[in-house]
Amino acid sequence: MTCTKKDNTKAQLQLAVKKVLRFKVKAELQEILDEVMEQAEAQYKEYDLSVA
């Protein structure tokens, strides 16, 4: 998977998380998003992205 495709996937995931949380936790949204992305990146660090 190319770096651009990886960045696009990351952006899509961030947008999906923002949409879900937007109305619930506006003040803490960025902090929560950063934590979710950090956990996702750690979990899938070794994942073969060419399969996706």
C-alpha positions as CSV (number, residue, x, y, z in Angstrom):
1,M,0.0,0.0,0.0
2,T,1.4,3.4,-0.9
3,C,2.0,6.1,1.6
4,T,-0.8,8.2,0.0
5,K,-3.3,5.4,0.3
6,K,-2.3,4.9,4.0
7,D,-2.7,8.6,4.7
8,N,-6.1,8.6,3.0
9,T,-7.2,5.6,5.1
10,K,-6.0,7.3,8.2
11,A,-7.9,10.5,7.3
12,Q,-11.1,8.4,6.7
13,L,-10.8,6.7,10.0
14,Q,-10.3,10.1,11.8
15,L,-13.3,11.5,10.0
16,A,-15.5,8.5,11.0
17,V,-14.4,8.8,14.7
18,K,-15.1,12.6,14.6
19,K,-18.6,12.0,13.2
20,V,-19.4,9.6,16.0
21,L,-18.1,11.7,18.8
22,R,-18.9,15.2,17.5
23,F,-22.1,15.6,19.4
24,K,-21.0,13.8,22.5
25,V,-17.7,15.3,23.5
26,K,-16.9,18.5,21.6
27,A,-14.4,19.8,24.1
28,E,-12.3,16.6,24.3
29,L,-12.7,15.5,20.7
30,Q,-9.1,16.1,19.5
31,E,-7.7,14.5,22.6
32,I,-9.9,11.4,22.2
33,L,-9.2,11.2,18.5
34,D,-5.4,11.4,19.1
35,E,-5.7,8.6,21.6
36,V,-7.8,6.4,19.3
37,M,-5.4,6.9,16.4
38,E,-2.4,6.2,18.6
39,Q,-4.0,2.9,19.8
40,A,-4.9,1.9,16.2
41,E,-1.5,2.7,14.9
42,A,0.1,0.6,17.7
43,Q,-2.2,-2.3,17.1
44,Y,-1.8,-2.4,13.4
45,K,1.9,-1.4,13.2
46,E,2.9,-4.9,12.0
47,Y,-0.3,-5.4,9.8
48,D,0.4,-6.1,6.1
49,L,-1.3,-3.1,4.5
50,S,-1.0,-4.6,1.0
51,V,-3.8,-7.0,2.0
52,A,-6.3,-4.3,2.8
